[in-house]
Structures are given as structure tokens and as C-alpha cells.
Amino acid sequence: QLRLVESGGGLVQIGGSLRLSCAASGLTFRAYAMGWFRQAPGKEREFVAAITRTGDNTNYADSVKGRFTISRDNAKNTVYLQMNSLKPEDTAVYYCAAGPVYYRTNDYNFWGQGTQVTVSS
């Protein structure tokens, strides 16, 4: 079973940057596509970004294109989300997840417990 633990969340200023990390335990990390999702109180969970098993392709929600970058380091069993030009609308709990196909956002199998990101307005 794959275990995912997010870190790097916090309080940032509008226009600031933050880098989230998701550490995975287990020898099968490289077998999974990885994604980032977020959820604000009273709202549904939404897709943010995803990356293939090898990191050769990515996908982003329109709301974060050009501002967020997803990457992974399979040697370190870690996936990252670099967030730039942050806006108040980015405030949410961010979750990393693992799944079979990077763009099939409804089919992710494993989830972390989330890390809070708050953008000051």
C-alpha cells in the first residue's frame, strides 16, 4: 500500500510563492501517476495538476495554468507542486494522490491527508 504525506503548506501573501511536497512510502511509487487536488470549506474537491509515472507529461486545471508546476523525483519518492503568483482563490487544503492514469482525475487510488494553504487578501 502506498502512503502519501503532504508538507509545505502555510500562510503566504498575495502574489507570493509556495512549494508543496508529497512524500510517498513504498517501492511501487514509480508505478503511479501523481496528482494534486484541493478543497476549500464548503466546496467540492477540485483537480489542480497531474503528472505521468515518468514525468514526461503533465496536465493542469485552467485556473492554475502558467502559475503552478507539478514535478516528481522518483529517486526520492516525492512529487512537488510549485505555486507562484498565488491568489486568495488558491486558499484550500491541498491533497496529493496516486492513480493509474494521470488525466483520469476520478480514478486516483491513494490519498494523503492534506496540507493547508492560505493566501492572505
LUMBATOR-606228 format. One line per field, with one value per residue: y, z, x of N, C-alpha, C in turn; residue number from 1; residue in one letter. Coordinates in steps of 0.2 Angstrom, whole numbers, plus 5000, padded with zeros to 4 digits. Last residue first. Example, Ala and Ser with C-alpha at 12.3 -4.5 7.8 and 13.67 -1.06 7.14 Angstrom:
% LUMBATOR-606228
n.Y (4989; 4972)
n.Z (5035; 5039)
n.X (5064; 5066)
ca.Y (4995; 4978)
ca.Z (5036; 5039)
ca.X (5068; 5062)
c.Y (5000; 4984)
c.Z (5039; 5039)
c.X (5064; 5066)
pos (2; 1)
code (S; A)
END
This chain:
% LUMBATOR-606228
n.Y (5190; 5176; 5160; 5145; 5128; 5113; 5097; 5079; 5066; 5057; 5043; 5032; 5032; 5041; 5043; 5055; 5060; 5054; 5059; 5048; 5033; 5027; 5038; 5047; 5064; 5077; 5091; 5106; 5117; 5134; 5148; 5153; 5165; 5174; 5168; 5168; 5166; 5148; 5133; 5117; 5102; 5086; 5070; 5057; 5047; 5050; 5045; 5052; 5067; 5078; 5092; 5106; 5122; 5137; 5146; 5141; 5136; 5136; 5135; 5124; 5111; 5102; 5089; 5082; 5070; 5063; 5057; 5043; 5044; 5061; 5072; 5086; 5098; 5100; 5096; 5099; 5095; 5108; 5118; 5120; 5125; 5118; 5107; 5100; 5089; 5082; 5066; 5054; 5037; 5024; 5017; 5023; 5017; 5005; 5004; 5017; 5033; 5050; 5066; 5081; 5098; 5114; 5130; 5147; 5164; 5179; 5185; 5188; 5178; 5163; 5150; 5133; 5117; 5107; 5091; 5075; 5058; 5042; 5025; 5011; 4994)
n.Z (5009; 5009; 5007; 5014; 5013; 5022; 5016; 5017; 5018; 5001; 4993; 4979; 4967; 4955; 4946; 4941; 4932; 4921; 4918; 4923; 4929; 4942; 4956; 4971; 4977; 4989; 4993; 5001; 5006; 5001; 4991; 4979; 4979; 4982; 4973; 4969; 4960; 4961; 4967; 4963; 4970; 4968; 4975; 4978; 4979; 4974; 4961; 4956; 4958; 4948; 4947; 4942; 4944; 4942; 4932; 4920; 4927; 4936; 4930; 4922; 4929; 4919; 4916; 4908; 4905; 4910; 4922; 4923; 4926; 4924; 4934; 4937; 4947; 4952; 4955; 4970; 4981; 4984; 4999; 5012; 5012; 4997; 4991; 4977; 4971; 4961; 4956; 4947; 4942; 4948; 4949; 4958; 4970; 4976; 4988; 5000; 5003; 4997; 5000; 4992; 4995; 4988; 4989; 4985; 4983; 4981; 4978; 4995; 5006; 5015; 5027; 5021; 5016; 5017; 5013; 5013; 5011; 5007; 5004; 4996; 5000)
n.X (4973; 4984; 4981; 4985; 4984; 4987; 4987; 4982; 4983; 4984; 4977; 4975; 4968; 4959; 4949; 4946; 4955; 4965; 4978; 4986; 4981; 4981; 4987; 4988; 4989; 4988; 4979; 4977; 4964; 4965; 4967; 4966; 4960; 4970; 4985; 5002; 5013; 5016; 5020; 5025; 5023; 5030; 5033; 5045; 5055; 5068; 5067; 5057; 5051; 5040; 5029; 5019; 5017; 5006; 5004; 5000; 4985; 4975; 4963; 4963; 4974; 4985; 4997; 5011; 5024; 5035; 5035; 5032; 5019; 5013; 5003; 4992; 4983; 4969; 4952; 4943; 4930; 4917; 4916; 4916; 4933; 4942; 4954; 4963; 4976; 4988; 4995; 5004; 5004; 5014; 5026; 5034; 5031; 5033; 5038; 5034; 5029; 5031; 5028; 5025; 5026; 5024; 5030; 5024; 5024; 5013; 5002; 4997; 5008; 5004; 5004; 5006; 5014; 5023; 5017; 5009; 5011; 5005; 5008; 5003; 5004)
ca.Y (5195; 5182; 5166; 5151; 5134; 5119; 5102; 5086; 5069; 5060; 5050; 5033; 5026; 5040; 5036; 5052; 5063; 5052; 5063; 5055; 5037; 5023; 5034; 5042; 5057; 5073; 5084; 5103; 5111; 5127; 5145; 5147; 5159; 5172; 5172; 5165; 5171; 5155; 5138; 5124; 5107; 5093; 5074; 5063; 5046; 5052; 5043; 5045; 5064; 5072; 5088; 5099; 5117; 5131; 5148; 5147; 5136; 5137; 5141; 5131; 5115; 5107; 5092; 5085; 5074; 5065; 5064; 5045; 5040; 5054; 5071; 5079; 5096; 5105; 5094; 5100; 5094; 5101; 5117; 5121; 5123; 5124; 5108; 5105; 5092; 5087; 5072; 5058; 5044; 5028; 5014; 5024; 5024; 5005; 5003; 5011; 5027; 5043; 5061; 5075; 5092; 5109; 5124; 5141; 5158; 5175; 5186; 5188; 5184; 5167; 5157; 5138; 5122; 5114; 5096; 5081; 5063; 5049; 5030; 5017; 5000)
ca.Z (5005; 5013; 5004; 5015; 5010; 5022; 5019; 5015; 5022; 5008; 4995; 4986; 4972; 4959; 4947; 4946; 4939; 4924; 4917; 4926; 4923; 4936; 4952; 4966; 4976; 4984; 4993; 4996; 5008; 5001; 4998; 4979; 4977; 4988; 4974; 4972; 4959; 4960; 4966; 4964; 4967; 4971; 4970; 4980; 4980; 4981; 4966; 4958; 4958; 4953; 4945; 4945; 4941; 4946; 4939; 4920; 4921; 4939; 4935; 4919; 4929; 4924; 4915; 4914; 4903; 4903; 4922; 4922; 4930; 4922; 4931; 4937; 4942; 4951; 4952; 4963; 4979; 4982; 4991; 5009; 5016; 5002; 4993; 4983; 4971; 4966; 4955; 4953; 4940; 4949; 4945; 4951; 4969; 4969; 4982; 4996; 5005; 4996; 5001; 4994; 4993; 4992; 4986; 4990; 4980; 4983; 4973; 4988; 5004; 5011; 5025; 5026; 5016; 5014; 5018; 5011; 5016; 5005; 5009; 4995; 5000)
ca.X (4970; 4981; 4984; 4981; 4987; 4983; 4991; 4982; 4979; 4987; 4977; 4978; 4968; 4965; 4951; 4941; 4955; 4959; 4972; 4987; 4982; 4983; 4982; 4991; 4985; 4992; 4980; 4979; 4968; 4962; 4966; 4970; 4956; 4966; 4979; 4996; 5008; 5018; 5014; 5027; 5019; 5030; 5030; 5042; 5048; 5066; 5073; 5056; 5058; 5042; 5035; 5020; 5021; 5008; 5006; 5005; 4990; 4982; 4964; 4964; 4967; 4984; 4990; 5008; 5018; 5035; 5036; 5039; 5023; 5013; 5010; 4994; 4988; 4974; 4958; 4944; 4937; 4919; 4917; 4910; 4927; 4940; 4947; 4962; 4969; 4987; 4991; 5003; 5003; 5008; 5020; 5035; 5029; 5029; 5043; 5033; 5032; 5027; 5032; 5022; 5029; 5022; 5031; 5025; 5025; 5019; 5007; 4995; 5005; 5008; 5001; 5006; 5008; 5025; 5020; 5010; 5011; 5007; 5007; 5006; 5000)
c.Y (5202; 5187; 5172; 5157; 5139; 5125; 5109; 5091; 5076; 5063; 5051; 5041; 5028; 5036; 5036; 5045; 5059; 5054; 5061; 5059; 5044; 5027; 5031; 5038; 5053; 5066; 5082; 5096; 5107; 5122; 5139; 5144; 5153; 5165; 5170; 5170; 5169; 5160; 5145; 5129; 5114; 5097; 5081; 5067; 5052; 5051; 5045; 5042; 5057; 5070; 5083; 5096; 5111; 5126; 5143; 5149; 5142; 5137; 5141; 5136; 5122; 5109; 5096; 5087; 5076; 5069; 5067; 5053; 5042; 5051; 5063; 5078; 5089; 5103; 5101; 5098; 5096; 5101; 5110; 5120; 5125; 5122; 5114; 5105; 5096; 5089; 5076; 5064; 5047; 5035; 5018; 5021; 5025; 5012; 5003; 5010; 5021; 5038; 5054; 5069; 5086; 5102; 5118; 5135; 5153; 5168; 5182; 5189; 5183; 5173; 5161; 5145; 5128; 5119; 5102; 5086; 5070; 5054; 5037; 5022; 5006)
c.Z (5008; 5008; 5006; 5012; 5011; 5018; 5018; 5019; 5021; 5012; 5001; 4987; 4979; 4965; 4951; 4948; 4944; 4931; 4919; 4924; 4925; 4930; 4946; 4962; 4971; 4983; 4988; 4997; 5002; 5005; 4998; 4986; 4977; 4986; 4979; 4973; 4962; 4959; 4966; 4962; 4969; 4967; 4973; 4974; 4982; 4983; 4973; 4962; 4960; 4952; 4950; 4943; 4945; 4941; 4943; 4927; 4921; 4933; 4937; 4924; 4926; 4923; 4921; 4912; 4909; 4901; 4915; 4922; 4930; 4927; 4930; 4933; 4943; 4946; 4951; 4961; 4972; 4980; 4990; 5001; 5012; 5006; 4998; 4985; 4977; 4966; 4962; 4952; 4947; 4945; 4945; 4946; 4961; 4967; 4976; 4990; 5002; 4999; 5001; 4994; 4996; 4990; 4990; 4986; 4986; 4981; 4975; 4983; 4996; 5008; 5021; 5024; 5021; 5014; 5014; 5016; 5013; 5010; 5007; 5001; 5000)
c.X (4970; 4979; 4980; 4984; 4983; 4987; 4988; 4986; 4978; 4981; 4981; 4978; 4970; 4964; 4958; 4943; 4951; 4958; 4965; 4981; 4981; 4985; 4985; 4986; 4989; 4988; 4984; 4981; 4970; 4967; 4962; 4970; 4960; 4962; 4974; 4991; 5001; 5012; 5017; 5022; 5022; 5025; 5030; 5039; 5045; 5059; 5072; 5061; 5057; 5049; 5036; 5026; 5021; 5012; 5009; 5007; 4994; 4987; 4971; 4965; 4968; 4977; 4988; 5001; 5015; 5029; 5036; 5040; 5030; 5018; 5010; 5000; 4989; 4979; 4963; 4951; 4937; 4927; 4919; 4910; 4921; 4934; 4946; 4955; 4969; 4980; 4990; 4999; 5002; 5009; 5014; 5030; 5030; 5027; 5039; 5037; 5030; 5032; 5029; 5026; 5025; 5025; 5029; 5026; 5026; 5019; 5013; 5001; 5002; 5004; 5006; 5003; 5010; 5019; 5021; 5013; 5013; 5006; 5009; 5004; 5004)
pos (121; 120; 119; 118; 117; 116; 115; 114; 113; 112; 111; 110; 109; 108; 107; 106; 105; 104; 103; 102; 101; 100; 99; 98; 97; 96; 95; 94; 93; 92; 91; 90; 89; 88; 87; 86; 85; 84; 83; 82; 81; 80; 79; 78; 77; 76; 75; 74; 73; 72; 71; 70; 69; 68; 67; 66; 65; 64; 63; 62; 61; 60; 59; 58; 57; 56; 55; 54; 53; 52; 51; 50; 49; 48; 47; 46; 45; 44; 43; 42; 41; 40; 39; 38; 37; 36; 35; 34; 33; 32; 31; 30; 29; 28; 27; 26; 25; 24; 23; 22; 21; 20; 19; 18; 17; 16; 15; 14; 13; 12; 11; 10; 9; 8; 7; 6; 5; 4; 3; 2; 1)
code (S; S; V; T; V; Q; T; G; Q; G; W; F; N; Y; D; N; T; R; Y; Y; V; P; G; A; A; C; Y; Y; V; A; T; D; E; P; K; L; S; N; M; Q; L; Y; V; T; N; K; A; N; D; R; S; I; T; F; R; G; K; V; S; D; A; Y; N; T; N; D; G; T; R; T; I; A; A; V; F; E; R; E; K; G; P; A; Q; R; F; W; G; M; A; Y; A; R; F; T; L; G; S; A; A; C; S; L; R; L; S; G; G; I; Q; V; L; G; G; G; S; E; V; L; R; L; Q)
END
